Amino acid sequence: MREISRREAMETMLLASAGLTLTTVINAEAQAPAAPKAFAGQHQPRPLPFDPTRLKGISEKLIKSHWENNYSGAVNALNVVEQRLVTMLGDKDLPAYVYGDLKREELVRTGSVVLHEHYFANLGGDGKPVGDVLNAIKQAFVSYDQWEAEFKRTGNALGGGSGWVIFAHNLHTGELHTYWSWDHMHNAPAGLPLLVLDMYEHAYHMDYGAAAAKYVDAFMQNVNWEEVNRRYMNAQKAVAALKA
Ligand SMILES: [Fe+2]
C-alpha cells in the first residue's frame, strides 16, 4: 500500500470535519456536467483600432462613451447571459419559455457585440473607397455615388429610431446589398458584413442631437475602406470555398 501524502491527509481531515468522504466528492465531480465551451462567458472587449481624437466630425467624448458604455456593456452582458445559461442547463424542471427569454437575450447581445466590432473596425480611415470592393460596387450599383446615396438614404431612414445599416456580401445569393436592420437581431441571412453603420441614437446624439443625417455624412468621411476591402476579399474566399 502506498503512503498517503501530507496534502491528501490534510484534505481527508478537512472533508471528515465537513461530514464528507473523498469518494463522495469524487462521485459528485464525475456526475456534474462539464461546462460547455460555448457558454464560457469569457468575451473581452476589443480595443479601438484608431485614435479617437482624430475622427472627422465625431468627437472623442462620443466615441469613448459608445465604446465604454454600449459596446463594452454588451460584451459584459453576453458573458453574464452565457454563464446563466449554463446554470439553467442543469435545471431539468425549468420551463422552456423561461429558458427562451435568456436565449433571446443571447441573440440580442451577440448581435450587438459583433456589429459594434465591425462598426469600430470600419472607422478611422479617410473615407476614400479603394480596392476590388470599389470595382464590385460599381458593377452592382452602376457608380460609387449611386451606391453611397442608397447607403446614406438607408441610414437616414433609421434616424430618430434605432438600428444598423449593413452593406453585405450575401453568401447565399452572391450579391452585394445594403440591408436595413431594425435592431441587433435583424439581419439578412447569409449576409457577411462589409461596412456597418450604427444608427442607434447613442452613436450620434451627443454630437448632433436629432440631426442624424449630419452624423451619416460624418461617418462616410471616416470609413476605413482598406478594412472594407479586406472583408470583401475574405468574402470572395468564402464564396469560392462554398462552391468547392
Ligand atoms: Fe452602438
Residues whose N, C-alpha, C, O or C-beta is under 5 A from the ligand:
A	BS01	LIG	N70 D198 Y200 A203
